[in-house]
Each structure stands twice: as structure tokens, then as C-alpha cells.
Amino acid sequence: MADPASLLAEQGFAVYVLHYFDRTGTTEIDGLQTIFRHFPSWMKTLWDAVSFVARQPQIDPRRIGLLGFSLGAYLALSAAAIDARIQAVVEFFGGMPKEMKLFTRRLCPVLILHGEQDKTVPVEEAYHLQQILEKKQIAYEMQIYPGVGHGFSGEVWRDAGLRTLAFLQKHLADGIAAETEA
């Protein structure tokens, strides 16, 4: 996460990196039961982080975006579905939890970045999110990387970073923006 954080900071974004596992003392995900058990606590952590960031004097609270990686992408999208303070989400190889269907009040523009050969979070999650966004007529961009699995490196990572920067500049422009990485 250091690479996208550095890239965004170099372009004038205020970047905050959230360690949501700290709230639950989690060191690894050993199955869906861990995720289901801790997801509400992690969502509260993300809510608290957005609240903290929004109070910072150098931040325009109307221009907050989230980056999420894998499980963090699920958290970022879930938060954006209920928190109007979030104006853009970049989700890296994640998705929208199907359980959020009942709670989704709104969504913001989303950049979907996913590997076609992802065995951890199948690419179908990206297409499911695309369907939700199209149905709700929410702006989105999507890049599915052929032959790529879970996690990016090399040229794919570079491309994803440039797409992220362009997307956030487009949707959070005209002021100091804040990014929280989940």
C-alpha cells in the first residue's frame, strides 16, 4: 500500500492508512467466520477514521475518497453505501458484500480494478459490482487485467496506480482531498 499512498501524497492528496485489524487484534483471515465476526468492528473503525479525517483542518470534508484492497475494498464499498461523506472509492480486487444489498442507501463513483484470474476474490465480484452501479446509474470505471490473479505487481501495479490517480483527480478535484486506505 505504500506505493499508491506515496503516489497520491506526491500529487497533493492527504493520505491516511487505516489498520482496521488493530481494533480486533486480528493478524490473519482464517476463514469467512472471522470476516463475519469482525466486519461490524472494522466498519466502525472505518467510520471513526473518516470522522477523524473529516475534522482535520487541512481537509475538505466534502472530498473524501477511499481506497480498498481485497477485504479493505469490501469495507470501503460497504462504508460508501451508507456514508454520504465518501465521494469516491477505488477498489482493488474486492467487491460489494451481498449482505449490503439491504443497507445500501447510496453509492459514489467507483473505480474497479481486478485480475481476471483472481482465485481469492473471483472476477465475478467485479462484474457483480458493475451491475449494481449500472442499475443505480452510478459513475464507474473498470479495468479487468487479463491473466492477473489476486494482487498486482509490475506494469499492472503501475497502470492501476495511474488509473487511481486520474480517477481521484476527476472525482475529488478542486481542493485538498483526503484518502483513507482500507
C-alpha positions, 0 to 999 in steps of 0.5 A, a space after each residue: 500500500 505504500 506505493 499508491 499512498 506515496 503516489 497520491 501524497 506526491 500529487 497533493 492528496 492527504 493520505 491516511 492508512 487505516 489498520 482496521 485489524 488493530 481494533 480486533 487484534 486480528 493478524 490473519 483471515 482464517 476463514 469467512 467466520 472471522 470476516 463475519 465476526 469482525 466486519 461490524 468492528 472494522 466498519 466502525 473503525 472505518 467510520 471513526 477514521 473518516 470522522 477523524 479525517 473529516 475534522 482535520 483542518 487541512 481537509 475538505 470534508 466534502 472530498 473524501 475518497 477511499 481506497 480498498 484492497 481485497 477485504 479493505 475494498 469490501 469495507 470501503 464499498 460497504 462504508 460508501 453505501 451508507 456514508 454520504 461523506 465518501 465521494 469516491 472509492 477505488 477498489 482493488 480486487 474486492 467487491 460489494 458484500 451481498 449482505 449490503 444489498 439491504 443497507 445500501 442507501 447510496 453509492 459514489 463513483 467507483 473505480 474497479 480494478 481486478 485480475 481476471 484470474 483472481 482465485 481469492 476474490 473471483 472476477 465475478 465480484 467485479 462484474 457483480 459490482 458493475 451491475 449494481 452501479 449500472 442499475 443505480 446509474 452510478 459513475 464507474 470505471 473498470 479495468 479487468 487485467 487479463 491473466 492477473 490473479 489476486 494482487 498486482 505487481 509490475 506494469 499492472 501495479 503501475 497502470 492501476 496506480 495511474 488509473 487511481 490517480 486520474 480517477 481521484 483527480 476527476 472525482 475529488 478535484 478542486 481542493 485538498 482531498 483526503 484518502 483513507 486506505 482500507 
